[in-house]
């Protein structure tokens, strides 16, 4: 069983839980799996209060969940290292810094191919990053340079990144829709990013 990630350069965090694994042998999710996962996700919002909800369209598009995870890892590392002005292995523990939870959703493109975009639920950043404008400037100046899969950030039509204030009624269950939309597909459970990209903790 895979455990929830913490910063691997820091002491192990307590009460870390793995993703529920109620899937059939063929890879289709079960109703019980969906309910357990919904509980797991909603419990995150009791542990953290997200400030921002980001939608990210990778360019070129991510053609697999794994690619979306890798892009998100690069995004996360560049952003956090810039904000906290330190090397990756010197980042504060998740309880002492901005926390992130990632989801990667699939959808057909105009050619009918399945591609993945990402959603980031992010808690507030330290000063001076208070507003959407502050966050946009941070992404433009610190995250985008050298990031080949992050182009056309804030163009007026089809921007790569859309930033919105996080609202519980709209965003707390936002990423559950794929589990129901694709519940009869193989790998339908692949939405929540369970890698070290996400700061997931569940108290027992």
Backbone as ProteinMPNN parsed JSONL, in Angstrom:
{"seq_chain_A": "XXXXXXXXXXXXXXXXXXXXXXXXXXXXXXXXXXXXXXXXXXXXXXXXXXXXXXXXXXXXXXXXXXXXXXXXXXXXXXXXXXXXXXXXXXXXXXXXXXXXXXXXXXXXXXXXXXXXXXXXXXXXXXXXXXXXXXXXXXXXXXXXXXXXXXXXXXXXXXXXXXXXXXXXXXXXXXXXXXXXXXXXXXXXXXXXXXXXXXXXXXXX", "coords_chain_A": {"N_chain_A": [[0.84, -1.202, 0.0], [0.562, 2.172, -0.837], [1.771, 5.007, 0.829], [0.579, 8.238, 1.899], [2.158, 11.2, 0.676], [4.851, 12.986, 2.204], [7.167, 15.663, 2.83], [10.113, 14.315, 1.827], [12.534, 14.86, 2.903], [12.146, 15.539, 5.438], [11.112, 14.772, 8.877], [8.873, 11.981, 9.211], [5.418, 12.531, 8.733], [2.674, 12.218, 11.004], [-0.342, 10.166, 10.999], [-0.966, 9.682, 8.284], [-2.607, 8.733, 5.377], [-3.401, 6.189, 2.986], [-4.603, 6.138, -0.432], [-7.952, 5.069, -0.993], [-8.597, 1.757, -2.173], [-10.673, 0.427, -3.505], [-11.296, -1.046, -6.089], [-12.276, -2.857, -8.989], [-10.984, -5.985, -10.249], [-10.562, -5.642, -12.927], [-10.036, -2.992, -13.109], [-12.033, -1.096, -12.915], [-13.812, 1.427, -11.162], [-15.531, 1.12, -8.025], [-18.738, 1.66, -6.416], [-18.388, 1.925, -3.674], [-15.703, 2.628, -3.564], [-15.813, 5.201, -4.735], [-17.277, 6.572, -2.788], [-15.581, 6.406, -0.56], [-13.381, 7.772, -1.527], [-14.468, 10.288, -1.971], [-14.997, 11.032, 0.659], [-12.373, 11.089, 1.63], [-11.277, 13.218, 0.101], [-12.928, 15.41, 0.79], [-12.324, 15.578, 3.449], [-9.856, 16.728, 3.379], [-10.31, 19.437, 3.142], [-10.985, 20.126, 5.664], [-8.617, 20.025, 6.911], [-7.062, 21.881, 5.696], [-7.466, 25.174, 4.347], [-8.11, 26.025, 1.257], [-6.963, 28.739, -0.761], [-6.768, 29.471, -3.399], [-7.861, 28.407, -6.651], [-6.65, 26.779, -9.336], [-6.736, 26.288, -12.82], [-5.05, 24.45, -15.181], [-3.873, 24.24, -18.41], [-1.851, 22.237, -20.096], [0.82, 22.822, -22.401], [2.644, 21.529, -25.008], [-0.44, 19.517, -25.013], [-0.925, 17.272, -22.246], [-0.673, 13.865, -22.718], [-1.115, 11.718, -21.123], [-1.872, 10.553, -17.796], [0.41, 10.268, -16.25], [2.237, 12.045, -17.467], [0.998, 14.499, -16.915], [1.284, 14.507, -14.152], [4.079, 14.718, -13.94], [4.534, 17.251, -15.102], [3.178, 18.812, -13.241], [4.696, 18.368, -10.967], [7.077, 19.705, -11.643], [6.075, 22.319, -11.866], [5.127, 22.746, -9.232], [7.551, 22.537, -7.737], [9.137, 24.637, -8.765], [7.546, 26.867, -8.135], [7.263, 26.778, -5.263], [9.951, 26.82, -4.394], [10.699, 29.31, -5.322], [8.977, 31.047, -3.909], [9.677, 30.549, -1.229], [12.332, 30.958, -1.327], [14.505, 29.06, -1.426], [16.399, 25.974, -1.696], [15.105, 22.882, -3.044], [15.257, 20.732, -1.203], [15.231, 22.09, 1.147], [12.796, 23.103, 1.723], [10.091, 24.217, 3.822], [8.184, 22.117, 6.119], [5.009, 20.72, 5.166], [2.973, 21.701, 6.817], [3.865, 24.129, 7.5], [3.969, 25.794, 5.4], [2.721, 26.95, 2.193], [0.172, 24.838, 1.085], [-0.589, 22.256, -1.306], [-2.913, 20.597, -3.4], [-3.395, 18.367, -5.955], [-5.209, 17.585, -8.943], [-5.838, 15.666, -11.872], [-7.513, 15.842, -14.787], [-9.238, 14.172, -17.447], [-10.119, 14.683, -20.888], [-11.636, 14.773, -24.143], [-9.845, 16.113, -26.953], [-10.052, 18.432, -29.761], [-9.575, 16.694, -31.778], [-10.461, 14.326, -30.918], [-8.788, 12.916, -29.273], [-7.752, 11.717, -26.056], [-6.812, 13.913, -23.587], [-5.016, 15.446, -20.854], [-5.731, 17.848, -18.357], [-4.94, 20.006, -15.583], [-5.898, 20.59, -12.166], [-5.391, 22.728, -9.476], [-5.586, 22.989, -6.068], [-4.89, 25.341, -3.779], [-3.44, 26.583, -0.835], [-3.169, 29.726, 0.968], [-0.523, 31.956, 0.06], [2.581, 33.21, 1.44], [3.234, 36.679, 2.361], [4.71, 38.679, -0.202], [2.501, 37.81, -1.686], [-0.513, 38.212, -2.241], [-2.783, 38.709, -3.827], [-4.655, 37.889, -6.87], [-3.331, 39.086, -8.976], [-0.74, 39.344, -7.911], [-0.072, 36.641, -7.767], [-0.214, 35.905, -10.466], [1.936, 37.429, -11.507], [4.031, 36.196, -10.154], [3.967, 33.638, -11.331], [4.528, 34.28, -14.001], [7.073, 35.491, -13.832], [8.7, 33.732, -12.337], [7.967, 30.995, -12.549], [7.2, 30.295, -15.202], [9.523, 30.839, -16.946], [11.698, 28.901, -18.89], [10.058, 26.726, -18.74], [8.796, 24.474, -20.683], [6.313, 23.349, -21.13], [4.458, 25.143, -20.346], [2.937, 27.484, -21.64], [1.548, 30.485, -23.153], [0.272, 31.813, -20.967], [-1.654, 33.784, -19.803], [-3.269, 34.66, -21.906], [-5.987, 36.241, -23.721], [-7.777, 34.499, -25.008], [-8.443, 31.156, -24.491], [-6.504, 30.742, -22.258], [-3.536, 29.375, -20.722], [-3.497, 29.167, -17.975], [-5.909, 29.617, -15.49], [-6.929, 31.479, -12.787], [-8.764, 31.384, -9.832], [-10.548, 32.582, -6.948], [-10.834, 30.292, -4.266], [-13.791, 28.584, -3.563], [-15.868, 27.035, -1.304], [-18.439, 25.837, -1.804], [-18.429, 25.487, -4.541], [-15.919, 24.414, -5.316], [-15.108, 22.349, -3.592], [-16.111, 19.814, -4.205], [-15.522, 19.677, -6.816], [-13.714, 18.167, -8.382], [-14.633, 15.599, -8.281], [-16.309, 14.843, -10.265], [-15.217, 13.502, -12.483], [-14.809, 10.927, -11.565], [-17.316, 9.859, -11.583], [-18.187, 10.342, -14.153], [-16.428, 8.81, -15.697], [-16.673, 6.284, -14.599], [-17.17, 3.753, -15.617], [-15.011, 3.202, -17.097], [-11.755, 1.812, -17.66], [-9.077, 2.537, -15.393], [-10.446, 4.628, -14.277], [-10.162, 5.701, -11.794], [-8.046, 7.39, -11.771], [-7.49, 10.425, -10.958], [-7.154, 12.1, -8.664], [-4.06, 13.279, -7.628], [-1.71, 11.331, -6.282], [0.937, 11.485, -5.766], [4.046, 12.922, -4.518], [3.464, 15.467, -5.115], [1.085, 16.358, -4.026], [-0.159, 17.531, -0.939], [-1.359, 15.661, 1.177], [-3.215, 14.806, 3.977], [-4.773, 12.877, 6.46], [-6.463, 12.889, 9.403], [-6.849, 10.496, 11.972]], "CA_chain_A": [[0.0, 0.0, 0.0], [1.34, 3.396, -0.944], [1.376, 5.986, 1.829], [0.498, 9.615, 1.463], [3.483, 11.815, 0.668], [5.285, 14.148, 2.956], [8.48, 16.062, 2.365], [10.954, 13.174, 2.169], [13.731, 15.305, 3.592], [11.746, 15.915, 6.779], [10.575, 13.632, 9.624], [7.601, 11.465, 8.71], [4.247, 13.112, 9.349], [1.753, 11.211, 11.532], [-1.713, 10.082, 10.508], [-0.997, 9.8, 6.833], [-3.436, 7.626, 4.905], [-3.292, 5.9, 1.567], [-5.806, 6.262, -1.226], [-8.758, 3.855, -0.98], [-8.288, 0.933, -3.33], [-11.812, -0.412, -3.835], [-11.497, -1.12, -7.528], [-12.398, -4.233, -9.428], [-9.758, -6.539, -10.812], [-10.408, -5.116, -14.283], [-9.636, -1.597, -13.037], [-13.181, -0.205, -12.849], [-14.064, 1.851, -9.79], [-16.782, 0.679, -7.439], [-19.476, 2.702, -5.704], [-17.735, 2.103, -2.376], [-14.477, 3.391, -3.824], [-16.173, 6.597, -4.948], [-17.684, 7.154, -1.519], [-14.398, 6.551, 0.282], [-12.543, 8.824, -2.08], [-15.151, 11.548, -1.693], [-14.743, 11.326, 2.07], [-10.959, 11.445, 1.737], [-11.055, 14.537, -0.472], [-13.609, 16.436, 1.574], [-11.621, 15.72, 4.716], [-8.718, 17.631, 3.177], [-10.705, 20.838, 3.338], [-11.012, 20.355, 7.105], [-7.225, 20.135, 7.338], [-6.507, 23.092, 5.079], [-8.45, 26.014, 3.672], [-7.512, 26.558, 0.027], [-7.203, 30.157, -1.111], [-6.837, 29.619, -4.849], [-8.166, 27.249, -7.504], [-6.02, 27.012, -10.631], [-6.911, 25.343, -13.916], [-3.841, 24.542, -16.005], [-3.857, 23.514, -19.679], [-0.45, 22.066, -20.472], [1.08, 23.008, -23.832], [1.56, 20.78, -25.658], [-1.297, 18.821, -24.064], [-0.459, 16.03, -21.628], [-1.411, 12.752, -23.318], [-1.302, 10.666, -20.127], [-1.894, 10.993, -16.403], [1.801, 10.344, -15.784], [2.834, 13.287, -17.974], [0.415, 15.587, -16.142], [1.929, 14.456, -12.838], [5.443, 15.235, -14.078], [4.433, 18.703, -15.306], [2.751, 19.405, -11.974], [5.857, 18.316, -10.077], [7.972, 20.801, -12.024], [5.368, 23.545, -11.506], [5.151, 22.849, -7.768], [8.892, 22.771, -7.231], [9.574, 25.991, -9.137], [6.776, 27.861, -7.395], [7.588, 26.779, -3.839], [11.34, 27.249, -4.197], [10.729, 30.756, -5.55], [8.268, 31.727, -2.822], [10.395, 30.413, 0.038], [13.718, 31.348, -1.59], [15.383, 28.009, -0.919], [16.501, 24.78, -2.507], [13.981, 21.976, -2.862], [15.389, 19.926, 0.016], [15.163, 22.975, 2.311], [11.436, 23.614, 1.867], [9.441, 23.924, 5.111], [7.186, 21.058, 6.134], [3.744, 21.159, 4.565], [2.165, 22.439, 7.786], [4.491, 25.432, 7.718], [4.06, 26.481, 4.112], [1.582, 26.803, 1.293], [-0.118, 23.448, 0.742], [-1.157, 22.055, -2.629], [-3.53, 19.325, -3.744], [-3.521, 18.334, -7.417], [-6.044, 16.633, -9.664], [-5.608, 15.687, -13.315], [-8.739, 15.375, -15.434], [-9.11, 13.868, -18.867], [-11.205, 15.121, -21.763], [-11.228, 14.678, -25.553], [-9.537, 17.367, -27.637], [-10.821, 18.625, -30.995], [-9.292, 15.554, -32.662], [-10.983, 13.13, -30.291], [-7.778, 12.282, -28.434], [-7.861, 12.008, -24.629], [-5.708, 14.692, -23.03], [-5.188, 15.763, -19.435], [-5.434, 19.152, -17.788], [-4.74, 19.877, -14.134], [-6.491, 21.534, -11.228], [-4.593, 22.888, -8.265], [-6.193, 23.621, -4.897], [-3.69, 25.86, -3.122], [-3.678, 27.471, 0.301], [-2.624, 31.062, 0.754], [0.922, 32.137, 0.027], [3.033, 34.277, 2.347], [3.436, 38.001, 1.767], [3.721, 39.67, -0.657], [1.628, 37.206, -2.692], [-1.838, 38.29, -1.635], [-3.874, 38.844, -4.793], [-4.508, 37.155, -8.118], [-2.283, 39.771, -9.741], [0.544, 38.93, -7.325], [0.173, 35.254, -8.153], [0.072, 35.913, -11.901], [3.299, 37.921, -11.697], [4.923, 35.139, -9.673], [4.012, 32.579, -12.344], [5.184, 34.814, -15.196], [8.474, 35.816, -13.594], [9.481, 32.689, -11.664], [7.607, 29.623, -12.898], [7.161, 30.099, -16.646], [10.805, 30.791, -17.655], [12.299, 27.585, -19.052], [9.042, 25.671, -18.581], [8.335, 24.301, -22.054], [4.911, 22.918, -21.182], [3.642, 26.184, -19.732], [2.958, 28.598, -22.578], [0.293, 31.234, -23.322], [-0.281, 31.794, -19.618], [-2.85, 34.568, -19.508], [-3.827, 35.268, -23.105], [-7.426, 36.467, -23.574], [-8.518, 33.353, -25.502], [-7.851, 29.867, -24.103], [-5.25, 30.874, -21.498], [-3.04, 28.131, -20.126], [-3.807, 29.156, -16.538], [-7.004, 30.444, -14.976], [-6.871, 31.521, -11.318], [-9.992, 31.858, -9.206], [-10.626, 32.362, -5.493], [-11.425, 28.995, -3.932], [-15.069, 28.678, -2.87], [-16.207, 25.693, -0.85], [-19.628, 25.283, -2.458], [-18.154, 25.17, -5.945], [-14.668, 23.706, -5.588], [-14.804, 21.226, -2.697], [-16.461, 18.568, -4.894], [-15.357, 19.937, -8.247], [-12.941, 17.132, -9.071], [-15.248, 14.287, -8.152], [-17.169, 14.543, -11.415], [-14.579, 12.539, -13.381], [-14.971, 9.569, -11.045], [-18.643, 9.394, -11.972], [-18.268, 10.399, -15.615], [-15.643, 7.725, -16.29], [-16.663, 5.167, -13.663], [-17.21, 2.487, -16.341], [-13.786, 3.091, -17.879], [-10.564, 1.39, -16.942], [-8.287, 3.646, -14.85], [-11.324, 5.748, -13.947], [-9.78, 6.254, -10.501], [-6.898, 8.28, -11.904], [-7.795, 11.849, -10.976], [-6.396, 12.665, -7.555], [-2.62, 13.053, -7.724], [-1.257, 10.757, -5.025], [2.388, 11.593, -5.664], [4.504, 13.927, -3.559], [2.958, 16.787, -5.511], [-0.066, 16.717, -3.193], [0.041, 17.518, 0.513], [-2.565, 15.001, 1.663], [-3.164, 14.281, 5.339], [-6.056, 12.554, 7.045], [-6.348, 12.552, 10.828], [-7.636, 9.311, 12.308]], "C_chain_A": [[0.865, 1.238, 0.0], [0.857, 4.402, 0.077], [1.344, 7.365, 1.239], [1.859, 10.278, 1.573], [3.647, 12.885, 1.718], [6.623, 14.552, 2.376], [9.487, 15.0, 2.794], [12.252, 13.563, 2.826], [13.422, 15.691, 5.04], [11.266, 14.674, 7.523], [9.198, 13.248, 9.109], [6.435, 12.09, 9.457], [3.33, 12.007, 9.879], [0.428, 11.219, 10.798], [-1.82, 10.321, 9.025], [-1.649, 8.548, 6.27], [-3.281, 7.422, 3.413], [-4.633, 6.065, 0.874], [-6.619, 4.976, -1.135], [-8.588, 3.083, -2.271], [-9.439, 0.0, -3.707], [-12.092, -0.34, -5.329], [-11.608, -2.588, -7.904], [-11.103, -4.698, -10.049], [-9.496, -5.997, -12.213], [-10.032, -3.636, -14.285], [-10.785, -0.62, -12.987], [-13.456, 0.162, -11.399], [-15.42, 1.349, -9.327], [-17.457, 1.854, -6.747], [-18.828, 2.978, -4.355], [-16.443, 2.893, -2.508], [-14.786, 4.881, -3.958], [-16.543, 7.279, -3.643], [-16.489, 7.368, -0.594], [-13.501, 7.677, -0.212], [-13.162, 10.195, -1.838], [-14.927, 11.977, -0.244], [-13.309, 11.777, 2.285], [-10.702, 12.868, 1.253], [-11.685, 15.625, 0.388], [-12.945, 16.641, 2.933], [-10.395, 16.623, 4.593], [-9.077, 19.062, 3.489], [-10.925, 21.166, 4.81], [-9.603, 20.561, 7.649], [-6.554, 21.39, 6.784], [-7.646, 23.883, 4.467], [-7.796, 26.58, 2.421], [-7.882, 28.028, -0.185], [-7.443, 30.317, -2.603], [-7.185, 28.291, -5.524], [-7.633, 27.56, -8.89], [-6.393, 25.897, -11.598], [-5.748, 25.54, -14.873], [-3.983, 23.642, -17.225], [-2.402, 23.431, -20.138], [-0.279, 22.187, -21.985], [2.508, 22.547, -24.15], [0.767, 19.971, -24.644], [-0.64, 17.559, -23.516], [-1.317, 14.883, -22.148], [-1.616, 11.593, -22.344], [-1.317, 11.29, -18.736], [-0.469, 11.187, -15.892], [2.467, 11.641, -16.231], [2.297, 14.487, -17.202], [1.031, 15.657, -14.744], [3.333, 15.055, -12.905], [5.445, 16.748, -14.284], [4.095, 19.398, -13.983], [3.887, 19.412, -10.953], [6.806, 19.466, -10.366], [7.377, 22.151, -11.621], [5.46, 23.776, -9.998], [6.533, 23.229, -7.255], [9.389, 24.176, -7.552], [8.85, 27.04, -8.31], [7.196, 27.918, -5.926], [9.014, 27.242, -3.576], [11.481, 28.754, -4.411], [10.107, 31.512, -4.387], [9.073, 31.706, -1.536], [11.902, 30.622, -0.101], [14.704, 30.326, -1.015], [15.467, 26.88, -1.927], [15.366, 23.822, -2.149], [14.067, 21.202, -1.551], [15.367, 20.763, 1.292], [13.761, 23.556, 2.507], [10.883, 23.307, 3.255], [8.493, 22.734, 4.994], [5.856, 21.613, 5.636], [2.88, 21.967, 5.524], [2.705, 23.834, 8.055], [4.639, 26.228, 6.44], [2.743, 26.365, 3.36], [1.4, 25.326, 0.945], [-0.811, 23.371, -0.606], [-1.785, 20.667, -2.726], [-3.876, 19.369, -5.227], [-4.498, 17.256, -7.871], [-5.738, 16.767, -11.152], [-6.805, 15.048, -14.004], [-8.511, 15.149, -16.919], [-10.351, 14.329, -19.622], [-10.726, 14.976, -23.202], [-10.88, 16.055, -26.113], [-10.331, 17.434, -28.942], [-10.619, 17.491, -31.986], [-9.812, 14.241, -32.079], [-9.985, 12.382, -29.428], [-8.007, 12.649, -26.973], [-6.607, 12.748, -24.176], [-6.042, 15.067, -21.593], [-4.871, 17.225, -19.157], [-5.421, 18.999, -16.272], [-5.475, 20.956, -13.37], [-5.665, 21.534, -9.952], [-5.4, 23.635, -7.216], [-5.018, 24.061, -4.018], [-4.064, 26.794, -1.976], [-2.941, 28.794, 0.074], [-1.099, 31.05, 0.809], [1.328, 33.212, 1.022], [3.126, 35.615, 1.606], [4.704, 37.965, 0.923], [2.694, 39.121, -1.642], [0.208, 37.105, -2.156], [-2.98, 38.194, -2.637], [-3.636, 37.959, -6.014], [-3.406, 37.781, -8.963], [-0.898, 39.394, -9.227], [0.912, 37.516, -7.775], [0.493, 35.155, -9.642], [1.498, 36.366, -12.176], [4.33, 36.884, -11.243], [5.073, 34.05, -10.727], [4.762, 33.044, -13.584], [6.689, 34.953, -14.989], [9.311, 34.642, -13.092], [9.195, 31.269, -12.145], [7.699, 29.372, -14.404], [8.537, 30.005, -17.308], [11.417, 29.386, -17.688], [11.334, 26.423, -18.951], [8.353, 25.479, -19.935], [6.859, 23.931, -22.164], [3.968, 23.914, -20.528], [3.743, 27.443, -20.589], [1.59, 29.298, -22.568], [-0.437, 31.407, -21.993], [-1.613, 32.518, -19.475], [-3.377, 35.299, -20.736], [-5.35, 35.321, -22.979], [-8.258, 35.272, -24.016], [-7.759, 32.069, -25.172], [-6.516, 30.02, -23.369], [-4.836, 29.541, -20.892], [-3.407, 28.028, -18.652], [-4.953, 30.12, -16.245], [-6.972, 30.34, -13.458], [-8.184, 32.086, -10.787], [-9.887, 31.698, -7.686], [-11.346, 31.046, -5.214], [-12.69, 29.195, -3.122], [-15.552, 27.268, -2.548], [-17.358, 25.087, -1.637], [-19.36, 24.844, -3.894], [-16.977, 24.22, -6.119], [-14.413, 22.481, -4.714], [-15.101, 19.874, -3.344], [-16.203, 18.642, -6.393], [-14.709, 18.776, -8.984], [-13.474, 15.723, -8.885], [-16.011, 13.883, -9.398], [-16.545, 13.509, -12.35], [-14.744, 11.099, -12.891], [-16.324, 8.986, -11.435], [-18.776, 9.365, -13.498], [-17.577, 9.213, -16.264], [-15.651, 6.459, -15.432], [-16.709, 3.811, -14.363], [-15.982, 2.294, -17.233], [-12.693, 2.473, -17.021], [-9.752, 2.623, -16.555], [-9.156, 4.855, -14.553], [-10.944, 6.413, -12.631], [-8.627, 7.241, -10.6], [-7.343, 9.723, -12.064], [-7.009, 12.552, -9.88], [-4.922, 12.286, -7.695], [-2.109, 12.6, -6.365], [0.258, 10.813, -4.859], [2.754, 12.637, -4.618], [4.101, 15.337, -3.952], [1.889, 17.282, -4.538], [0.252, 16.559, -1.707], [-1.216, 16.966, 1.173], [-2.348, 14.418, 3.046], [-4.584, 14.005, 5.792], [-5.831, 12.193, 8.496], [-7.288, 11.408, 11.134], [-8.389, 9.513, 13.611]], "O_chain_A": [[1.816, 1.328, 0.777], [-0.347, 4.634, 0.188], [1.981, 7.646, 0.225], [2.635, 9.952, 2.472], [2.704, 13.594, 2.069], [7.162, 13.854, 1.517], [9.699, 14.798, 3.99], [13.005, 12.695, 3.267], [14.309, 16.117, 5.78], [11.033, 13.635, 6.905], [8.448, 14.096, 8.627], [6.459, 12.172, 10.685], [3.225, 10.953, 9.252], [0.112, 12.159, 10.068], [-2.673, 11.081, 8.567], [-1.287, 7.432, 6.643], [-3.056, 8.375, 2.666], [-5.675, 6.124, 1.526], [-6.044, 3.889, -1.191], [-8.449, 3.674, -3.341], [-9.197, -1.109, -4.183], [-13.014, 0.347, -5.769], [-11.086, -3.457, -7.206], [-10.222, -3.89, -10.344], [-8.346, -5.901, -12.64], [-9.741, -3.077, -15.342], [-10.551, 0.588, -13.014], [-13.349, -0.681, -10.508], [-16.34, 1.174, -10.127], [-16.846, 2.898, -6.52], [-18.728, 4.131, -3.936], [-16.129, 3.729, -1.661], [-14.104, 5.719, -3.367], [-16.17, 8.429, -3.412], [-16.398, 8.395, 0.078], [-12.938, 8.435, 0.578], [-12.453, 11.154, -1.535], [-14.695, 13.154, 0.034], [-13.051, 12.726, 3.025], [-9.997, 13.635, 1.909], [-11.052, 16.64, 0.679], [-12.993, 17.733, 3.5], [-9.949, 17.212, 5.577], [-8.267, 19.816, 4.029], [-11.039, 22.336, 5.177], [-9.408, 21.179, 8.695], [-5.586, 21.889, 7.357], [-8.679, 23.317, 4.11], [-7.006, 27.52, 2.511], [-8.972, 28.477, 0.172], [-8.213, 31.176, -3.03], [-6.849, 27.213, -5.034], [-8.1, 28.49, -9.548], [-6.372, 24.718, -11.246], [-5.486, 26.655, -15.325], [-4.188, 22.435, -17.097], [-1.803, 24.437, -20.52], [-1.118, 21.718, -22.754], [3.471, 23.106, -23.624], [1.239, 19.753, -23.529], [0.1, 16.87, -24.218], [-2.542, 14.918, -22.035], [-2.228, 10.588, -22.705], [-0.838, 12.405, -18.531], [-0.179, 12.154, -15.188], [3.186, 12.268, -15.453], [3.057, 15.397, -16.869], [1.269, 16.745, -14.22], [3.727, 15.815, -12.02], [6.272, 17.45, -13.701], [4.66, 20.441, -13.656], [4.021, 20.353, -10.17], [7.286, 20.129, -9.445], [8.08, 23.017, -11.1], [5.824, 24.862, -9.546], [6.669, 24.136, -6.435], [9.995, 24.831, -6.704], [9.465, 27.995, -7.837], [7.459, 29.001, -5.403], [9.255, 27.986, -2.624], [12.296, 29.4, -3.752], [10.658, 32.513, -3.931], [9.152, 32.711, -0.829], [12.653, 30.483, 0.864], [15.6, 30.661, -0.24], [14.703, 26.833, -2.892], [14.749, 23.938, -1.09], [13.061, 21.034, -0.863], [15.47, 20.222, 2.393], [13.564, 24.413, 3.369], [11.173, 22.248, 3.812], [8.053, 22.388, 3.897], [5.614, 22.819, 5.68], [2.126, 22.835, 5.085], [2.075, 24.627, 8.755], [5.357, 27.227, 6.404], [1.784, 25.759, 3.836], [2.353, 24.649, 0.558], [-1.525, 24.29, -1.006], [-1.25, 19.691, -2.199], [-4.557, 20.282, -5.695], [-4.601, 16.182, -7.278], [-5.417, 17.855, -11.631], [-7.077, 13.861, -13.825], [-7.71, 15.83, -17.559], [-11.46, 14.364, -19.089], [-9.524, 15.049, -23.457], [-11.535, 17.046, -25.791], [-11.186, 16.585, -29.195], [-11.398, 17.338, -32.927], [-9.629, 13.176, -32.668], [-10.305, 11.317, -28.9], [-8.414, 13.772, -26.677], [-5.487, 12.27, -24.358], [-7.197, 15.013, -21.173], [-3.883, 17.77, -19.65], [-5.846, 17.971, -15.744], [-5.654, 22.076, -13.849], [-5.294, 20.485, -9.425], [-5.841, 24.762, -7.437], [-4.239, 23.222, -3.566], [-4.901, 27.683, -2.132], [-2.191, 28.949, -0.89], [-0.484, 30.245, 1.509], [0.503, 34.04, 1.409], [3.099, 35.661, 0.376], [5.67, 37.295, 1.288], [2.072, 39.897, -2.368], [-0.219, 36.054, -1.679], [-4.037, 37.65, -2.318], [-2.572, 37.362, -6.174], [-2.631, 37.066, -9.598], [0.014, 39.152, -10.017], [2.061, 37.239, -8.118], [1.38, 34.397, -10.034], [2.196, 35.758, -12.987], [5.373, 36.719, -11.875], [6.183, 33.588, -10.989], [5.546, 32.286, -14.156], [7.482, 34.581, -15.854], [10.504, 34.563, -13.387], [10.094, 30.427, -12.147], [8.223, 28.342, -14.829], [8.714, 29.151, -18.177], [11.625, 28.763, -16.646], [11.736, 25.265, -19.062], [7.442, 26.227, -20.287], [6.232, 24.18, -23.194], [2.829, 23.585, -20.197], [4.529, 28.346, -20.303], [0.611, 28.769, -22.044], [-1.642, 31.168, -21.913], [-2.602, 31.911, -19.063], [-3.872, 36.421, -20.631], [-5.941, 34.547, -22.226], [-9.335, 35.04, -23.466], [-6.59, 31.913, -25.525], [-5.504, 29.481, -23.816], [-5.673, 28.691, -20.59], [-3.606, 26.929, -18.135], [-4.961, 31.268, -16.689], [-6.986, 29.24, -12.907], [-8.652, 33.132, -11.236], [-9.218, 30.787, -7.197], [-12.349, 30.73, -5.855], [-12.677, 29.893, -2.109], [-15.63, 26.414, -3.431], [-17.267, 23.946, -2.091], [-20.006, 23.924, -4.396], [-17.018, 23.325, -6.963], [-13.576, 21.649, -5.065], [-14.415, 18.891, -3.062], [-16.622, 17.763, -7.146], [-15.117, 18.441, -10.096], [-12.829, 14.757, -9.29], [-16.33, 12.707, -9.575], [-17.268, 12.716, -12.953], [-14.812, 10.167, -13.692], [-16.465, 7.774, -11.597], [-19.404, 8.466, -14.058], [-18.063, 8.669, -17.256], [-14.733, 5.645, -15.527], [-16.323, 2.807, -13.765], [-15.916, 1.35, -18.02], [-12.709, 2.6, -15.797], [-9.732, 3.621, -17.275], [-8.67, 5.987, -14.572], [-11.344, 7.547, -12.367], [-8.269, 7.869, -9.603], [-7.55, 10.191, -13.184], [-6.276, 13.502, -10.153], [-4.586, 11.113, -7.86], [-2.077, 13.379, -5.412], [0.799, 10.247, -3.909], [1.889, 13.168, -3.921], [4.36, 16.292, -3.219], [1.799, 18.478, -4.259], [0.857, 15.573, -1.287], [-2.044, 17.729, 1.672], [-1.422, 13.637, 3.268], [-5.492, 14.798, 5.541], [-5.071, 11.269, 8.786], [-8.402, 11.356, 10.613], [-9.107, 8.617, 14.054]]}, "name": "protein", "num_of_chains": 1, "seq": "XXXXXXXXXXXXXXXXXXXXXXXXXXXXXXXXXXXXXXXXXXXXXXXXXXXXXXXXXXXXXXXXXXXXXXXXXXXXXXXXXXXXXXXXXXXXXXXXXXXXXXXXXXXXXXXXXXXXXXXXXXXXXXXXXXXXXXXXXXXXXXXXXXXXXXXXXXXXXXXXXXXXXXXXXXXXXXXXXXXXXXXXXXXXXXXXXXXXXXXXXXXX"}
